[in-house]
Structures are given as C-alpha cells and as structure tokens.
Amino acid sequence: MYSLLDGLSKPTQIAERCKQIRASACALTDHGNIAGAIKFYSTMKEAGIKPILGCELYICDQDPTIKDATNKSLSHFIVLAKNLNGWKKLIRLVSESNSPDFFYFKPRLNLERLRAYCGGDLLGICGHLGSYLADKILNEQNELLSDYLSIGIKAVNQLKSIFGPDNVFLEAQLIDQDNLVCQKDLTKAIREIANASKVKVIATPDAHYAKKEDAVDQRILLCNNLKTTLPDISRKLSNNEDVPMGCFFMSDNYHIPSYEEMISVHTKEELDNTNLVADMVEEFDILSKPRLPPFQCPDGYNPDTYLRQLCREGWKTKIAKIIPEKDQKIYVDRIKYELEVLQGAGLSSYFLIVQDVVNYVAKQNWLPGPGRGSAAGCLVSYLIGITRIDPIKYNLVFERFYSDGRNVPEHISFPEFSLKDFTPGV
C-alpha cells in the first residue's frame, strides 16, 4: 500500500477485496515503513476485518552502521505485531532502521537488532524469494545450494532464538509458481527445513495490489520507479533480457487471492497455519487518545482539588484586590462554569501540566507572550498563570477555547494551548 512506487492499492480497495473473498483478517507489510498503518487499521476495523500490522524489513548481514559495498546486500524479512507491545516495538524497529546511523540506500537492520526488541511480542516470517532464508539457501541464479538443508536449519534456529520457538513461521508462495519456476524448488526446500526445524509453514501471496485487473496500473507505477516505459520493458522481455522486478510484468498473480486460488496450489495445513497466525495476533487499539503523564500534586490534593486551590490563590491577587466587589459576580459565575466544564472533561491534570511548563519557562528567564492562542478566553488559564490576559475585561469567549459540547466520552479532546511564542535567551 505504502511500499514506495511498488504497492498500489488504497485501504478501501483492500477492504473491498477482502469482503469479496470473505477474508476475516488482512495483514499490511509495506517495505521498510509503517506509514499506512493508521489508515489501514481504521479502514479494516470499519469494514469488520481484523487488521494485522507488520512491516517487511530490510535485513543486512553486518552491523547496519557499516555503510559500504560489503554490507549493501539486503534481504526481506516480515515482522508482525502480536499485541500492543509488539506494535510499539515495531514502531521503534522501523524508526531505528530509518535513522541516519542505519539508513543506507534503504532503511535496514540486522537480526541482532531484532533480538533487542522481540521478547515474544513479534512474529517473524520468511521464506519467499528474496527473503532472509531464501537468500541463505539459494545462489545468485536462484538455485538451491547443495547444503541448503543444514544452512536453512541453522538460520531457522537463529530466528527461533530471537523471536521464540512458537513465533517463527516459514512461508510458501506458490500462487505464481508457473511464472517463477524456481519458487517450486524453493518451496520444497522450505517445507523440508520447516519439518526438520519443527516450525510451521504458512501459505502467503505476494500481494502488491487488490485485484487482478489492477496489474496494469501497478506496472505503470513500477515503470516510474525504474525510470522506464512499458514498451521498453516489453522489448526487453521479448529479447529475454533481464528486467528488474520482471515477474510483475509477466504475470497478473500479485493480487489478493481467494481461498479457492490458494487451496489449488497449497496444502490445507498451510492455509490452516495462516489462519493460526491471524489468531495469534491480539485485537489492540492503535487509535487510542493521547494519555497524559501523571501530575504529582502536593500532599492532600488530587488534580481537581489542586486546580481549584490554584484558582483560589490566583483569585486573591488578580480579582479580589483589583476588581470592585460589586463587579465580581460575573467572575464568580464564569469560574464556576469553566471549572465544571473542564473538570467534567477530566482536564484538570492537563491544565496543571501546562501551568508547570509555563512556570519552567519563567524560571529560564524566557519571555512568554501574554496569551496562549484561544486559551486567552479561559479565566482558569488567567488565574493559574498560563495566560496574562483577563478574558472578561476584553470580552473573550470561553467557548472559543473549549465548550461542554465536546464532553462526549468518545470525543473528549485536549484544548489547544499555543506554546510557540516563548523567546529564549532574554
């Protein structure tokens, strides 16, 4: 989906195809990034399809900080998040692979970096042509090495030590076996290695678009990537010349296949194992609202009572001593209303945190502006020192900042304080 100049389909098209083939779950494993995860997740949830979040990482042989020709070769390796902790770890892995220290033509890691993060929260999958395991047991002509079995077993045992013995799966991709003839021999070897290593084989497609009829559009996308044209590709193929990613130009089988298509080339056990992977992935929410850090209140206070106490203290210096008593009722009514709305939304801690930030700025001798955007319309902000403008004096409206209409449990959001107008070094 977000595999740059490679994946084609939009999340809505993927969901539509999944419904068409009655798929109950779908995994997203873009190359080297998770940029599509949020949109994919929300679209699948809306469609009633279980979203499985992952990434097809690029793995190098040596330490990823080594940036030269000896460490330029990359293999593909799929990682899926089993749970929320796994998702957090996947975010860190992808971020690290894209860091300046590791990025070299592509975002990359080595297996030892994976070891630092797994802890049973991630699933590791490989076996398709171009994957970590395939690159270990095939030569440059995609022929099996004579000692492929021992090499494969050693590689799988290493993966089991990283992910855990039950979290490693080998994949068979046979949906395009008539086009990629070497895939048949590779799959046979994968099955042997899996049997000897006591890991399960799953059936996977190499889906780069949703439906077969999308193949032509994806080829145009690839031409853009390769800086060439379809006629030029066709000419090279007709002359038996090598074409990068040539399989996509020779077959329409890189879609999301139906069960009937998969069972025609895979064993039922492999399809059942694929469903097992889906079952191993927990349902978790990546769209949860931001969570505030706990605010340490003085002894005897909770966030609500402490916010009220700060308002009382601010009242003494900013209202009681300045505003005539006959004019104070409007302030009393306003502060009661604002506290009712804000505390009803559970925003006391948020205000205390913002006040703490503003206090820190003052201690650094920075000059803050008098307002915090629309927060200048909030009397609570004025009383506790977040702003320095009396909103009633200047007829500023609280509802411009926050209103009780936003106090719906699923839609409560943090009001915005502008913290960009501090001048340091003064």
Sequence and secondary structure as in RCSB ss.txt:
>XXXX:A:sequence
MYSLLDGLSKPTQIAERCKQIRASACALTDHGNIAGAIKFYSTMKEAGIKPILGCELYICDQDPTIKDATNKSLS
HFIVLAKNLNGWKKLIRLVSESNSPDFFYFKPRLNLERLRAYCGGDLLGICGHLGSYLADKILNEQNELLSDYLS
IGIKAVNQLKSIFGPDNVFLEAQLIDQDNLVCQKDLTKAIREIANASKVKVIATPDAHYAKKEDAVDQRILLCNN
LKTTLPDISRKLSNNEDVPMGCFFMSDNYHIPSYEEMISVHTKEELDNTNLVADMVEEFDILSKPRLPPFQCPDG
YNPDTYLRQLCREGWKTKIAKIIPEKDQKIYVDRIKYELEVLQGAGLSSYFLIVQDVVNYVAKQNWLPGPGRGSA
AGCLVSYLIGITRIDPIKYNLVFERFYSDGRNVPEHISFPEFSLKDFTPGV
>XXXX:A:secstr
  STTT    HHHHHHHHHHTT SEEEE  BS  TTHHHHHHHHHHHT EEEEEEEEEE SS TT  SGGG   E
EEEEEE SHHHHHHHHHHHHHHTSTTT SSS  B HHHHHTT TTSEEEEE STTBHHHHHHB TTS B TTHHH
HHHHHHHHHHHHH TTSEEEEE  TTTTT THHHHHHHHHHHHHHHHT EEEE    SSSSGGGHHHHHHHHHHH
HT  HHHHHHHHHTT   TTTHHHH S  S   HHHHHTTS HHHHHHHHHHHHHS    S            TT
  HHHHHHHHHHHHHIIIIITTS GGG HHHHHHHHHHHHHHHHTT HHHHHHHHHHHHHHHHTT EE S  GGG
GG HHHHHTTS  S TTTTT  GGGT  GGG  TTT          EE   
